[in-house]
Amino acid sequence: MIDKTQTWQLVKNAGLLIERFGTEAIVYNPLSGETHQMNDFSVSVLEQMLEKHFTVNSLTGEVCSSFELENNTEIKNILTQLLNNFDQIGLIEPCY
């Protein structure tokens, strides 16, 4: 489970390739050779992580600002689960 105080980043030197198709996207990770299908929201969060490192709280603030959403527990829980998914499929790693 994601530690909400931990700072997360994309896996270093992953060189992710992202191709959007309407409200869906394909993300290819050359390091693992795996391809992942994502919805528009998930890939938008992943793209925000291309530029910065985030904790759950800072990511929630950034996403809420970008998508004009209310910053609340529900959004934070969704992003916590999304980061957990990204971690499980090897797209992000903790910053130390």
C-alpha positions in Angstrom: 0.0 0.0 0.0 1.2 3.5 -0.8 2.7 5.5 2.1 1.0 8.9 1.8 4.1 10.7 3.1 6.4 9.1 0.6 7.5 11.0 -2.5 7.1 9.2 -5.8 8.7 9.6 -9.2 8.5 7.8 -12.5 11.0 5.0 -12.8 14.3 6.7 -13.7 15.3 6.4 -17.4 12.1 4.6 -18.2 11.5 6.5 -21.5 7.8 5.8 -21.4 6.1 6.1 -24.7 2.5 7.4 -24.6 0.0 7.3 -27.4 -3.5 8.7 -26.9 -6.6 7.5 -28.6 -9.5 9.7 -27.6 -10.3 9.0 -24.0 -7.9 6.0 -23.8 -4.1 5.7 -24.0 -1.4 3.1 -24.4 1.7 3.4 -22.3 4.8 1.4 -23.3 7.6 0.9 -20.8 10.8 0.0 -22.7 12.5 -1.1 -19.5 10.0 -3.8 -18.8 8.7 -4.4 -22.4 5.2 -4.1 -21.0 2.3 -2.1 -22.6 -0.5 -0.7 -20.4 -3.9 0.5 -21.5 -5.1 3.5 -19.4 -8.0 5.9 -19.3 -7.4 9.6 -20.0 -7.4 10.6 -16.3 -4.7 8.0 -15.4 -2.4 8.9 -18.3 -2.8 12.6 -17.4 -1.7 11.9 -13.9 1.2 9.9 -15.2 2.2 12.8 -17.5 2.2 15.2 -14.6 4.7 12.9 -13.0 7.0 13.3 -16.0 7.9 16.8 -14.6 7.8 16.5 -10.8 8.0 14.2 -7.8 4.8 13.9 -5.7 3.5 12.8 -2.4 -0.2 11.8 -2.4 -1.1 15.2 -0.9 0.9 17.3 -3.4 -0.4 15.2 -6.3 -4.0 15.6 -5.1 -3.5 19.4 -5.1 -2.0 19.4 -8.5 -4.7 17.2 -10.0 -7.5 19.1 -8.4 -6.1 22.3 -9.8 -5.5 20.9 -13.3 -9.0 19.3 -13.5 -10.8 21.9 -11.5 -11.9 19.4 -8.9 -12.6 19.8 -5.2 -9.7 18.7 -3.1 -11.3 16.1 -0.8 -10.8 12.6 0.7 -12.5 10.9 -2.2 -10.0 12.3 -4.8 -7.1 11.6 -2.5 -8.2 7.9 -2.1 -8.6 7.6 -5.9 -5.0 9.0 -6.4 -3.7 6.8 -3.7 -5.1 3.7 -5.5 -3.8 5.0 -8.8 -0.3 5.4 -7.4 -0.5 2.0 -6.0 -1.5 0.6 -9.4 1.4 2.5 -11.0 3.8 1.1 -8.4 2.5 -2.5 -8.9 3.1 -2.3 -12.7 6.5 -0.7 -12.3 5.9 2.8 -13.6 6.8 4.7 -10.4 9.3 4.3 -7.6 9.9 6.0 -4.3 12.3 8.9 -4.1 15.0 8.5 -1.5 
